Amino acid sequence: MTPGSNPGTPTKMEERRFQRNKEDFVCENCSREVKGNGYTNHCTKCLYSKHVDVNPGDRKAGCGGLMKAVDVEKDGEEYFVIQRCDLCSHERRNKVSENDDFDVVIKIANKDLF
């Protein structure tokens, strides 16, 4: 460990590392059965996920809270869901996939209009 470094804080190389995990799961928010493809990290119906990763796919987060979709961002032609953990308030950005319920994406994006 280098002086002044923080144990448990990922290095720049670790921050870029993606670990693909092909896992099926049942959404803890809406009970939908989700078939994972190795990049799936949220429910395709309600867009909730679980706070299990420090870096994508590493399963090193000790929190385990539900991550609620709270906002949507558009970057070029791609949409991203912003999720916030119900337990620790950690936020992360996830790309919207073609299998996601886009009506839910629109509802989240327009939440301030209603």
N, C-alpha and C positions, 0 to 999 in steps of 0.2 A: 504494500500500500504506500502511496506517495504521501508526503507530508501535506496536510491540509485537505486530503481527500475524505469523502464521507462514505463510510462503509454502507453498502446497500444502494448507493447511487450508481446507476449504470454509466459506464464510460461511453464516449462518443461512438465507439465501434459497437458496443452492446445496444445502444439506442437504435441503431439501424437494423439490427438483426431481427428477422421475422421468422418465427417457428410455425410452420404449417401443421395444424392439428385437424385431421378429418374426424369430426365428432358429430353425432346426432344428439339432440337433446330435446327435452320438454320444457317449454317456456314456463318459468316460475310465476309470470304475471298473468298470462291468458291460457295456459295449459296446452297450447298448440304444439304438436310434434314437428320439430324442425329437422330436416335432413341436411347435414353439414357437407360442405365440399372442400374443406380445408381452409377456406377463407371466411366462412360464415361465422359471425360472432354476435349476431343478434337475431331476434325473432322476426320472421318475415311478415308477420301479421301486425303486431303491436309495436315493433321496433325496440323493445326492451332487450337488455342483455344483462350479463352478470359481471361484477367487478372481480375478475380472476387473474388478469394479466397486468404486469408492470410494463413489459414490452409485448407487442402482439404475439400471442401464441405461447408465451413462456409459462403461464399458470403460476406465477410467483407472487401475485397480490394476495395478501392475507385477509383482505376485507370480506369479500363474498357478497356484498350488497347488490341489490338490483340497480341497474343503470337505466334510468328513464330518459326517453327521447324528449328533450326540452326545446330544441331549436333546429333550424335547418339553414344550411349555407349553400350557396351555389358558387362553384369555382370553375369558370369556363363553361363547359357543357355538363359537368358532373355535379351531383348533389351530395351533400354530406349531412348526416344527422349528428347533432351535438347531444351527447348523453351525459347525465349527471347522476352520480351514485347517491341513492337514498340514505346510505349510512354515513359516508365520509365526505360527500360533496365533490369528490374527484370528477373532473370532466374529461371527455375525450371525443374525438371526431371520427366518425365512421362513414365510409363511402356507402351510398345507397346502391343496392344491387338491383338487377332486373327482376328478381323474384320478390322484392319488397312490395308491400301494399302501398302504391303511390298515393291513394286517397288519404292514407294516414300521414304520409309525408306532407301533403298539401294542408291537411288539418293542422299539423304542428307548425308549419310555416305561417299559416294565417291565424294563429291563436290570438294574436292581439287585435284582430279585426272583429272578433265576436264577443 
